[in-house]
Amino acid sequence: MLSFALVGYCSAALRAHGRFLPPATIYTAYNVGIIGTILLLREPWGCGRPPPGSRSAGS
């Protein structure tokens, strides 16, 4: 939880200074990680979709 808060704070500070690529990269990497984990664990663990907590955290 603390990491999400820190990333959000740093991203807001970067956007306020006109730097938009690093914050976009952070959130893109986060979403790619979620999708990659779902695709990787879909068969062995029967994971078909992300849990509600990660869906709401990523929004």
PyMOL commands that set and color helices and strands:
alter all, ss='L'
color gray80, all
select helices_A, chain A and resi 2-16+21-45+52-58
alter helices_A, ss='H'
color red, helices_A
deselect
rebuild
show_as cartoon
